[in-house]
């Protein structure tokens, strides 16, 4: 049953779609934000530089800077940008490795009155050029080692060079709430990324809501790349509260044991990450000792569904009170729109709206559905972004006038997510209405990847689907010329970030079809995987030329051969493949960053040595990893020492504990 759009009695606010009266206790309506305009984020940070200049602002790679140093550094970057003609309304690319300079760079762009456009340095050069070009940036600020890359012909300001110069820091250029603050790119169904434009007012409102939900000055561990929208939560939620932002480097994020040590070393109180990363952080804490996480008082997970098993592990591991918060929200709603706090295990939901947000569950005619019924989620309120940069048609499809707003002029965003209000007044997430998926926390339009595949020579049609665990993609193509699957994957990797490149591409003569002639995605996922493994052209970066016939087969012949075979067995355990070539890159066989953590466990069980994750990222073939273990390289942890069987027992015990926790969660 559907109900008609509610109308408000005289003198009252409109009813919201859940049938409530719009009061703060209403599940569809977040607590109103305090009256008056919230302070702009860069102004609030500058305020701490004046009132508490020696308070630690940012820590990264073993060094720290206080608020006065950060403010002065950002001011000098802003002065350089101003001298280059950058001002209000300009857009400035930020290509920065995680560092103190990264934070100074984005703050400097805002001080200059411009909007920052973060681009991940790990992107292939063509992707970087495409994003910066499409955003129409007038300058680029770099920080850290970001490589030469391909930059548009605009002024480039190296942030690190401005840290200690004599450049006078000019006054902030000033910004209005409706001026753009940043542009973050998301996947687009047409094969081209969409830049979500967020204004200062929306960023200020979202950040104020965060300070209301999480009061105090946190010591926050930032693990998200700057180009990932959850970084905005940690960056501005921390610095506008006078907290300390601890920035993990790219290598530290790859090594969960390093993250555990950072939490202990810097007495981190708050962490936000995707559930899949938190799982491996807990694995690392199991090995190193859970007391190393004792400083944490809040762990926030977002970007992926929260598994009940992970919730149970969180509360089982921690001896003291540590809240677990499940957040939900798209980039188009300025990072977040709802959350639920857990102080003990409970039923998983995405909770209630955050302050200033309004959540509507609507049917296909944009009419409210009753509690308990499935509908599509629309988000209204102060955090709804302006739209997609330079894409008016896409903006019109996703952003609508809000007929339920308490005042005229409100807008709402159509999320494409299917939800329902449950009996507790919480929002249950049920899935997607389209072909958008989350892979390791990254939002990906399958049509985006399919369109890029169809641009490759010889490809006539393409279908991309997620794997069962939603940790990687699989691609299927029709190509009459039968190009090598590995060659297609290599060319696609030049156009897309790694998370969007299918782990496997299968070339077919025909697709199974539905009755209406469309490719049958379910039938494709049921196809058996190819028996043979395609070997990429060229040599791996860390080994000799690839040889298709050289596989890591079990059965000792020599000591080195036995070790290589055991490494190959570990790869088979993780990748679930029958054949493992010795000199093929782990990622070209379907591996990904999370699978690398599983490989670390498997290698310990099979060889008695636990190489660091950073070492495994540097040595990505069976041959290279066997040599790393054989030589006891500096990157390998000393689980060696002749105690291989004890290490294997520890790994088996850890797996058994995970399985037990999963069974408990299933009950």
N, C-alpha and C positions, 0 to 999 in steps of 0.2 A: 504494500500500500504506500502511496505517496501522499504527502499533504501539501497544501498550497502554501505559497510564500506568506509568512506571518506578517501581520501589521501590528503596529504598536498602539495601545490605547492612548488617548490624549494625555499629553504631559509626561509620557514615559518613553524610554529608549526602545528601539525596535527589538522584537524578539530575535534570538539567533536561531540558526537552523536546528539546534538540538531541542528547541522549544522552551528555552529559558529566557529570563528577563533581562539579560545583559549585565547582571550584577557581577562583582568580582568572584562570587562563588559559582557562577555559571560555568559549566565545563567548556563551553565554546568561546568564552571571553576571558582573556588574560587580565590580570590585575592592571588597572589603568596606570600609566606612567605618571610620575609627579608632574604637577603643572609647570608651565614654562618650557622653553626650548632646552633640551639637554645640551651640555657643552660639547663642542666639537673635539674629536679625540686628540688632535695635535695640540690644541690649546690646553687641554687638561694635563697632557704630559709636560708642556712648558711650565704649567703652574707648579708642578713638583720640583722642577729645576730651580724655581725661585724660592719655594718655601722649605724644601728639604734637599738641597743640592747634592749632598754627599751620600744620599741613600743609593744603594746598589740598584741599577736599572737593568742591566743586561750582563749575562755571563755566557761565554762561548769559548770553546777550545782552550780552556785553561786561563782565560783572562776575563776581567770584569771591568765595567765602566759605570760611573754613577750618573745620576740624572743631569747634573750640570754638564758633564762631558758629552753625554748623548745629545743634549740640546744644542750645545755649541757646534758639535760635529754636523748635526742636521742643518743648522743655520748656515754653515759654510757651503754645504751641498746646495741649499736653496739659493744662496747668493750666486753660485756658478750657473745654476739653471736660469735664474733671472737675467744674468748677463747674456745668456744665450737666447733670450727672447721668450722664455717660458713664463706663463702666468696663468691667471684664472681661465679655466676652460681647456687648457692644454692637457694633453695626455703624454705621459712619460713612461717608457718601458723600464722595468727593473729586472735585470738579469743578475741574480745574486746567489752565491752559495750561502748556506746557513752560517751566520757569523754575526758579530756585533755590527759590522759594516752593512749587512742586509737591513738591520733595524734602522740604522742611521739613514740609509738610502730612502726607505719608504717615508720616514718622518720628514726628511728633507724635501721630498716631492710635495707632500701636503703643505709644508711651510711655504713653498713657492706658489701655492694656490692651484697646483695642477692635480690631476688624478694619476695614480700609479697603475701600471699594467704589468703585473708580475708574470714572468715566463720562466719555466723550470730550465735551468742550465743543462739538465740531463736530456732534454729534447734533442732530436736530430736537428742539424742546422737548418734544413729546409722548413721544418715545422716552426722553429724560432722565427725565421724570416717571415713566414706566413702570418703568424700571430701579431708580430709587431707592425707589419705592413697593413694588415687588416684593421688594426686598431688606430691607424693613422698617428702613430707617436711622433712627437716633435723633437724628442731627445731620448737618450737611453742612459740610465745610471747603472754601473756595474759594481759588484763587490765580490771579493774573493777570486779564486781561480775558476773562471767560467769559460776558459778556452777562447779561441779566436772567433769561431762561429760565423754566422752570416748576419750582419746588422745592416739596417737601412742607412741610407746616406744622411744621417742626422748627427748633431753634436752628441758626443759620448763623454760622460762625466764619471771618472773612476772614484767611487766613494772612498776607497782606502787612501787615495792620495790626498784627500781633503781632511783627514783626521787631525793632522798637526800643522796645517798650513797657516799662513798669516792672513788668509782671506777673511775680511770682516763679515760677520754674520749679520745680515740685514734683518729688519723686523719682518714678522710673518706677513704674507701678502693679503691675508684675510680671505675668508670664504663664507659663502652663504649656505644655508641648509640644502638648497636645491642645486648647488654646484656638484659636479661629479667628484667622487672621492677615489674610486678604483674601478677597474674592469677586470673581472676574472672570467676566463674562458671555460665553457662546458662543451660537451660533445653535441654535435648537431646531426639531425637525420639526413641532411643533404650531403654529408661528407665534408662540410666546412664547419669549423668551430664557431660557436656563438659566444660573443662577449657580453656578459651580464654587467650592466652599468649600475653601480650603487652610488647613491648620492650621500653627501655628508650627513644630512638629516637622518637618513635610514641607518647609516653606520652608527651615529650617535645614539639613536633610540635602541638599536640592538645591543650596543655596548652597555648602555645604562641598565637595560633589562638584565644583562649578565651580572652587573655589580649588585643588583637587587637580589638575584637568586643565589649568588655566591658572594656574600659580603666579606669584607676584610681585604688584606693585601697579600695575595698568594705568592708562593715561590712556585712558578709554573714551568713545567718541562715542555718545551715546544718540539714536537717531532714531525709535524706536518710541513711539507714544502710550502714556500710562500705562495706558489701558484695554486695551492689547494685551499678551498675557502675556509676550512676549519682553522687555518693559521690565523685568520682575522680574530677568532674568538680568543686564542691565547695571547696574541700580540697586543690587541687593544684592551681586552678585558683585564690584562695584568698591568700594563703601563698606566692606564687611566685610574687605576686603584692604588698606585704607588707601590706595586709589588715588584718582584724580581723575575725577569724572564730568563730562563735557562735554555739556551738554544743548542740542541743536539746537532752535531755535524752529520753529514750524509753517511759517513762510515759508522758513526755511533748508532744511527737509526737502524743500520743493517745488523747490528750486533746487540741482541737483547740483554746479554750479560753486561755490556757497557752501559746500557740504559739503567739497569739496576744499580750499578756502581755510581752513576751520576745522581740518581735519587738519593742514595746514601751520602755521597760527598757533599751535596749542596742542600741537604735537608729539604728536598722538594716536597711541597704540600699538595700539589694538584697536577694531574696528568689527564690529557685528552688524547684519545687515539681511536682507531678502528678496533672492533672486538678481536679481529684476527691478530693484530699486533699485540694487544693486551694479553692474549692467550700465550704467546711465546715469551712475553715478559714474565708472566707467572711461571712458565717452565724454567726460565733462567733463575727466578727467585727460589724455586724448588731446589735447584742445584747449588746455589750460592748461600742460601739461608734466607728465609722469609723476613727475618728481622731487619734485613737491609732496606726493606720498604716501610719501616715503621714510621717514617716522617709523613707519609701520605695521609691526608685526611679526606680527600675526595678524588675519585677516579671517574672520569666522564668517558663514555663510549658513544660513538656516533658513526654514521656513514655506512653501516651494515646492520642487519638484524642482530639483536643480542641473543646468543644461544643460552637457554636455561642452564646448561652445563657450566658455562663460563661464570654465570652469576653465582652458582653454588661454589665453584672453585674460589672466587673472590672472597666470599665470606668464610670459607673453610680455612683459607691460608692466613687470613689476618686475625691477629689476636685482639686488637683494639677496635674501636669504632671507626670504620672507614666507609664513607658513603659511596655507593655506586649509582651514577646518574646516567640514564639512557636518554640521549638527546636526539631530536629529529629536526630536519629543516633543509630545504634546498638553497642553493646559491641565490636564487631569485627572491628569497625571503630574508636575505642578509644573514646567512649561516644557520639560524635556528628559528623554530617556530613553536616547539613543544618540548617538554622534558618530563621525566619521572625520576624521582629520587628514591633509592632503596637503602634502608638501613638494616634490612634482613632480606633473605630470599623471598620472592613473590612472583606472581604471574607477570609475564613480560608484556609491556605495552609501551607506547611512546608518550603516554601521560597526558598532561593538560597544556593549554597554551601558555607561553611565557608572557611576562608583562608586556602590554602593548600590542599583543597579537590576537587575532580572531580566527577561529577555525570553523569552516563550514563543510558539512558532509552533504553533497548534493547529487541528484540524479542527472540523467542526460539532458533534461530540460532546465537544469540549474535550479531545481526545487529541492528544499530540504527533505531528507529521509528521516524516519523515526529512529530513535536509539535502538541499537541492536541490528539495524539493517545496513547492508553494504552500500557505499556510495563513493563518489570521488571527492578527494579533499581539495578544497580551495582555501587559500590563506589570505586574510586581510590584515589591516593594521599598519603600524608605524614602520615595520621593516620591509614592506614590499618594495622591491627595486624599481628603478625607472623603466627598465626594459632591456632589449638586446641592442647593442650598439650597431647602428647602420642597418638594422633589419626591421623595418616597420611592419611588414606582414607577419613575421614570426612574433613580434611583440603583440600585435593585435590578436593573434590566436591564443596567446598564453595569458595576457593581462587584460582584465575586464573591469568595467565599472562595478563597484560593490553596492548592490541594492540593500545590503543588511547593515551598512556602516551607520554609526550614530549621527553622522553629519554628512551633508552632500560632498561629493568630490572624492570619496574613498575609492580605492582600487583593490582588486583581489587577484591572486595568481592561481591559475589552474595547474595543479601539481602532476596530474596523471597517476597519482597513487590512490589505491583502493583501500578504504578504511571503514571502521564503524565505531560508534560509541558503545562501550561495554556497560555492564550493570554498575560498575564502580565509577562511572563518569570519566573513564579514561579512554584514550583513543587506541584502538588495535590496528596495526598495520597489516594489510592482507595481501599486498602485491602491487603489480603494475597493470595498467590498462593498455600498454603499448609495448614496443620492443626496446625499451630502455632497461638497462641492467646495472647493477653495482658489481664491479670487479675489484676486490681488495680495497673497497672504500671509494673507488673512483666511479663517477657516474658516466656511463657510456651508452650512446645511441648505437644500436647494432647497425642501423642504416648508415651511420657515418663510416664505419669500417667497411661495410659492403660497398658503398659508393667509391671508396678509395681503392678497393680491390678491383672494381670494374674499370678503373682508370688505367690499370696495368696492361701492357701489351698482351693481346691474345685472350684476355678474360672477357667472356660474353655475359655471364651472370654469376652472382655470388650470394651466398647465405652465410651468416655468422651467428653462432649460438654460444651461450655460456656452458661450461662444463657443469657437472652435477653439484660440485662444491662452490660454484661461483668464484673460483680462484683464477680462472683463465678462460680464454675464448678458443673456439674451434671454427675454422673456416672451410667452406666447401665451394668449389668454383666449377663452372662449365667453361672449358677452354679447348676449342677444336684443335689447336696446335699442340696441345699437351705439354705446356711448359713445366719445368721441374718445380715441384711444390716449394722446395727450399729456396729457389731463385725468386719466386713470388714473395715469399716471406722476407727475404733479404731486401727486396725493393720496397716492400711495404714499410719495413723498419726505417727507411730513409724519409718517410712521410709522416709517421705517427709515433707518439710516445710508446714506450715499451709495453705498458699495461694494455694498450689498444691493439697490439699485434697478436693475432691468434697464435697460440702455442703450436698448433698443428694446422696445416692447410692440406686438404685432400682434393685432388683434381678428378672429376667425374665425367662420364660421358653423358649422363642425364640425371636430373633430380627426380626423386619421388614427388608426385604431385597430389594435391587435394582435388576434390571433385570440381572445384571452380578454377583449377589450373595453376594455383599458386604452389610454390615450393613447400613441401610438407616438412616443416622444421622438426616435428616430433619423430618422423621416420628417419630423417638425417641423423639425429642424435642416436638412433638405435643401430645405425650402420656399424659393422665391426671396424676397428681401427686398421689402417694399412699394416700388413705384415712386415714389410721392409721399411727401414728408416731412411729418409732422404738426408743426404749429407750436403751441407752448404758448400757452395763453391768457394775456393780460396782457402787460406790457412787460418786457423784460429789464432787469436791474438797472443795466446800463451802456449802454443805448442807447434809441432811440426805439421806439414800438410796433412789434411784429413785423408784417411784411407778407408773406403767403404768396407773392405773385407776384414779389417782389424777390429775385432770385437772383444770385449772383456768377458771371457768365458770362465765359468767355474772350473776348479780342478788345478791344484798346484803342479807346476813344472819346475820352477825355480823359486827362490825366496821372493824375488821381485815379482815374478809372474803370479805367485800366490797372493801377494798384496794387491796387485792390479786387479786380480779376479775378485777379491773381497770388496774393493772399491766399486767394481762393476756391479756386484751383488747389491750393495747399498743403493746404487742408482736404480736398479730394477725394483727394489723395495719401494722407493719413493715415486718413481715415474710410472710404475706399472706397465713396463714394456718388456718384451722378450729379448730384444737385441740392443746392446749398448756399445756403439763404436767407441774405441778408446780415445779418439782425438776429435770428437765432435762436442761443441759447446753445450753445456747443460741446458741453456735456455733454448737452443735449437732443437732439443729433444722434448720440449714441452715444459721445462722447468720454469719457475718464477721465483720471486723474492721470498714468498712464504714457504715454498717447497724447499728452498735452501736451508731453512731452519730445520725442516724434517730430515734433510740430508745430513745435517750435523749430528742428529740423534742416530741415524742409521749407520754413519761412519764409526761412531763411538761403539755401537753394538757389534759391528762387523770387524773392526780393526783394533779396538782398544784405544784409539786416539781420537780426541775431540778437537779438530782444527777450529780456529775462530771463524765466525761467519765472514768477517772481512777477508780472511785468507781464502775462503772458498769463493768469494766473489772475484778474487784476483786469479784464482786457479780453477778454471771452469771446464776442464776435460778430465776424464778418468786418468789419463797418463799424468797430467800435471798434479792432480790431487794425490795419486799414489807416490809421486816423487816428493811432494810436500811432506807426506807422512813418513816416508822412508828416511828422509834426511833430517827429520825432526826440526823442520824450518822454524824460524823465530815466531811465525804466526800460529804455530800449532800449540795447543795447550798440552801440558804434560800429564795426560791421562795414561801416558805410556808407562815407562818404568816397570815393564814386565807384568803389569796388572791388567791385562786386556780382559780377562774373564770377569774381574770385579767391575770394570767399566760397563761391560755388557750386561751384568746383573743390574747395575744401577739404571741403565737405559730401559731394561725390561720392566723393572719395578715402576719406573715413571710412566711407561705406557699402560701398565696394569692399573695404576691409580687413575689415569685419565679415563680408562674404560669404566672403572667403578663409579667415578663421578658422573659419567654419561648415563649409566644404568640408574643411579639415584635420581638424576634429573628426569628420566623417562617415567619414573614412578609418580 
